Amino acid sequence: MKFNNLSLLLAVALPLAAQARSASPIVSLTSKRAFVSNSKNDDVVATTAASANALADVVIPSGGDAGPLSQAADLSEADAPLISDIEMLSNMLAEVVKKENPTVYDLYTRFRKHGMDRAGNPDDFTPFEEMKKLAADVSPIDNLGVMKTFSIALNLVNAAEVNHRMRLVREAEKDALHHVGPLPNVEDSVRGTMDILIETDGVDPDKIFEKLTTQKCEIVLTAHPTEVNRKTMLLKYRKISELLAHLERSDLSPFERAEALNNMRAIIAAIWGSDEIRRVKPTVQKEAAGGNAVIESVLWDAVPSYLRKLDAQCRVTLGKKLPVDCAPIKFASWIGGDRDGNPNCTPEVTLEVTTHQRLRAAKMFLNDLNQLYSEL
């Protein structure tokens, strides 16, 4: 049994990787300005494609477009660290694959070369034909290994781009000495929007403060049935982004740097040796536990941290602090409570899920209270 579809997939996926991977969402400046407008329907804001494209030209510091920076046609000197990170991660992955499966490593490098040749000259179909010939003799097990290697490689590129976008924001902050505030000085942030509304549009700061303290944003957690990526794998790629940022510290000792690189190699090796997708559909209870994990590991600390920064930014830009009872961001969950035909989501399951959520929330509050008690 042969898998000729491998060559077809690689021939299309490699040259069009920029289009295949979704970019970070862009919110138009029109929608940002609208929240202080006099419209009777402030809750519904239309975002046009033209305004989104116009904002993208300003928001993206470099990289050519709003797509993946690694695939941009006009990378600047500021993007050199991104290319260096991608090369380092690719070499680490290649080392792991070469050690674990030399056959897959050989096929991966040959397919990659043909794909890059085709990407460099899309009008030349010779690399495509070579890929077809090469794929004709690939066994099913080797096919799986090659596709897994390409999948990991693209995910590593994404991890490098996450760190690089933060790097560009930090570099922009260094050049914006006349702007003060904890939030990023870019147009698609609260800080940048406040500055534009006040300095360019002439909006009264009191009106901005009123809208900011009265608006409500409710984020609803849900579990999509087609989500097959394991959370442990997502956390591994997130850790890689964090290690890349850690390696940029200028005060690292040689041992600390070597230790970070070894940790990165270990994570990539663990990714290669793991199954990246779920093989068994999770129960409603497990889906709810996954939602709780997002709150406990990310949102529980990130949201208060952001609100403290927002408060500091309001003091700097608007001359006022947020009220103590101001809660512009709230959370809800559909997990365990949907009634759209899922036979496994019964009233008994809903009661079990909500009871468990209340228990987890109580334990989180207890941990914070114990920490506060130790500080008093």
N, C-alpha and C positions, 0 to 999 in steps of 0.2 A: 504493500500500500504506500503510495507516494503522495506528497503534499505540494503540488505545484502552486497552490494558492499562497504559499509563503513568499515567493518572488513577487507576486502581484501586490501583496500587502506592503512589503518593504519598498517596492519601487514607487509606490504612492505615498507611503507614510513618511519616509525619510525626507524627500524634497519638500513635502508640505507639512513638516512638523510644526511650523509656526501657526498654520491655520488649524491644525488638528487639536492643539492644546488650547484650552480656553484661557484668555488673559484675565487680569484682575478687573473686576467690575468698575466702570467709570460712571460717576454720578455727575450730571451736567450742572454747570453753574446756574443755569436757569432755575433748576429745582432748588438749589441752595438759596437763591435770592427770593424765591417765591414764599418761603416760610415767614417773611416779614411783609408780605404784600397785603393789600386791602381786599383781596378777593374773598368772597363769601364762602368759597369752597377751598380753604387752605389745606385741607387734608388730602386733596387729590391734586397732584402736580404732574403735568405732562412733560416728559423728557424727550426732546427731539433728537434725532440722529445728528443733525447739524451741530447742535450745541454740544453734544457729547464729543464729536470729532474736534470741535474748536477747543474744548477744555483739554483734550488729550494732548494737543500741541504744547500746552502750558504745563500740565501736570507731570508728564513723563520727562525727567531731567535729561535723559539721553537714551540712546537705543533706537531711535528712528521712528518708532510707532508705539501703539499701545499693546502690541503683541509681545511674545517672548523676546527678551533682549538678546538672547544668544542667537536668534535667527534674523536679527535686523540687518539691513543691507548697509547701514552707515554707522557702525559702531565707532564710538569716539575713544579718545585716550583714557577717559574715565572708566570705560568698560573693560580695560585690560585686566583688572583683578577678577572679573567674572570669567573671562576666558581661561585665566590661570586656575581658578577654582574648578571649572569644568574639566580641564585637562587632568588635574590632580585626581578628581573623583573618578574619571574614566580610567585612569591608569590603575587606581586601586581596584576597581571592578574587574579590569582585565587580568590583574594578578590573581584575584580570587578564582575567576573562571578558568584561567589557564592551569591553576593548581588542581582544581576539582574535576574539570572535564576538558582535557586538551582538544578533543574533537570539536566540541561546541565552541571553544575559543577560536579554533582555526576557521570554522564556518562563520562565526560572528565577525571576525576581522575581514574576511573576504566579502561578506555581504555588505559590511559597513563601507568598505572601499568602493564597491560598485555603486552603492547608494549615494555616496558623496560625489562620485564622478558624475552621476546622473543629475544630482542637485546643482553641480557646477555648470552643467550644460544640458538643460532639459530637452533641447532639440536633438540631441544625440541619443539614439535608442540602443546603441551598442551595449552600454552597461546594463540596460534592462534585459536584453537578450542573454547576457552573461549570467545574470541573476536567475533567469528561468532555467538555464542549463544546469547551474549549480544546484538549484532547488529540486531538480528532477530526481536526484539521487539521495536526498535527505530523508533519513528514517523518521518515523513519527516521534520517537523519543528525542532525537537530536533537534527536530523541528521545535519541540516544546522548549528545549534548552536555549535555542537561539532566540526565540520570541521572548522568553523570560529575560534574557540578557538585554535585549533592546528595550523592553519595558522598564527594567531597573535603570538603565542608562538614561532614559528620558525623565524618569522620576528624580534621578540625581541632578539632572540639569535644572529641573524645577526647583529643587532645594537650593541650588546655588543661586538661582535668580531671586528667590525670596530674600536671601541674605544680601544680594547685590542691590535690590531696590531699597532696602533699609540703609545700606551703605551710601547710596546716592542722596537719600534724605539727610543723613548726618553730614555729608559734605556740603550740601546746600545750606544747612544750619550754620556752618562755620563762616560762610560768606555773607550771611544776613545779620550783621552785627547790630543794625539799627532796629531789628525786630526782636522783641523780648517775649518769652512765653514758653511754657513746657510742651505745647503741642507743636507738631511739624509745621514749618512755615511754607506750606504748599497750598495751592488753590483749592484742592479737594479735601481740605480739613477745616475744622471749626475755626481755627486760628486764621488761616488764609481767607476764609469767607468773611469773617468779622472785619478784617482789614479792608477788603474790597468793598464791602457794604458801607463802611464808614468813610473811607478815603475816596473811593471812586463814585459810589452811588449816593453819598450824602445822607445815609439813613441815620436816624437818631439812635444813639447807643441805648437809650432807655427802651426803645421799641424792640431792639434786638434782645435785650435782657428779658423783657416781658414774654416774648414769643418763646425764648429758650427755656424759661422756667415753667411755662404752661403747656408746652407740647408733650405728648406722650408717644413713646415708641415701645411697642410690645413685640418681643421676639418669641416666636412659637417654635418649640422643638418638635421634630417629627422624625419618624424612622421610615425612610423610603424603601419599599420592598425590593428595588433593584440595586440597592447599595450592597456591594459585595466586598469592598475593601475592608480588611481587618484593621481595627483601631490600633492594634499593636504595630502594624506596619506604618500607619500614618505617623505614629509617635516616633518611630525610628527615623523617618525622613525629616521630621521636625527637629530631632536631636542633631542631625547632620547640619542643618541650617544654623543651629545654635553653636555647634563646634566651629563652623566656618567663621562665625562672628568672634568666637573666643580666640581663634588663631590670629586675628588682626590686632590683638593687644600688643603694644610695643614693649611692655614690661614683662613678657613671658620669659622664663628661664629656659635654657635648652631642654631640661628635663620635662618641664610643663608642656612645651611644644611637642616633644616626642610622645608624651603621654596622650595628648589630644589627638595626634595623628594615629596612634595605635588604637584609641577608642573608635575613631572613624573607620579604620580598617575592620575592626571587630563588628561594627554595626553593619557595614556593607556585606561582610561575610555572613552575618546572621540573616540579612535580607535575602541573599542568594540561596541560603539553605532552608528558607521558610516558604510556606505556601502563602501567596499574597492575597488570595481570595477565600471567602467562606465556602465550604462544601456542603454545609447543612444550614437550612434556613433557621434563623434564631427564633425563639419563642417571644411572645409579647413581653414577658417578664425580662428576658435578656435584652430586648430592645430598650426597655425602660431603664435598665441598669446602665446601658451604654449612654443614654441621655443624661443620667445622673453623673456619669463619669466626666462628661464634657463640662458640666457645671462645677464639679468638685475640682477638676484639674486645671481648668482655664478660667471660666467665667467668675467663679467665686472671688478670685483675687484680681482678675483683669478689669472687671467693671468698676469696683471701688477705686482702683488705681486710676482709671480713666476719669472718673468723676472728680477725683482730687485734682487732676491736671486741668479739667474743665473749670473747676472752681478757681484755681490759680490764674487761668487764662482770662476768666471774667474779671478778676481783680485788676489784672494788668491792662486789658483792652477796654473794658466797660466801666471800671472803677467800682464794681459791686461784687460781693461774694454771693454764692448760691445759698438759698435758704437751707436750713438744716433738714427740712422735710421734703426737699426737692428730689424727686425720683423720676427723671425723664426716661429711664430704661427699665422695663419690666419684662418678666419672662413667664411663659406658659408652656404647656406641653400637650400634644395630642396623643402621645404614646400611651397606649393602654386605655384610651377613652374614645377612640374613633368608632363610629357606627356606620361605616361605609360598606358593609358586607363581609368584613373579616369574621369568619365563624369562630375564630379563637379568641376574639375580644368580647368576652361575656361580662355581665355585671360583676360577677365574682372576681374576674381577672382585673377589672377596673378598680375594684375595692382593694385588692391586693397591691396593685401598682401604686395607688395613691397613698396607701398606708406606708409602704416602703419609702416613698418619696418624703413623706412627713418625718419618718424616722431618720432618714439621712440628713434632712435639713436640721433637725434637732441636734444631731451629733455634730454637724458643722458649726452651729451656733455655740454648742458646748465647748468645742475646741477653741473658738475665738474668745469665749468668756474666760476660759482657763488661762489663755495667754494674757488677756487683759488683767486678770487677777494677779498674775506673777509680776506684772509691771507696776502695780499699785503699791 
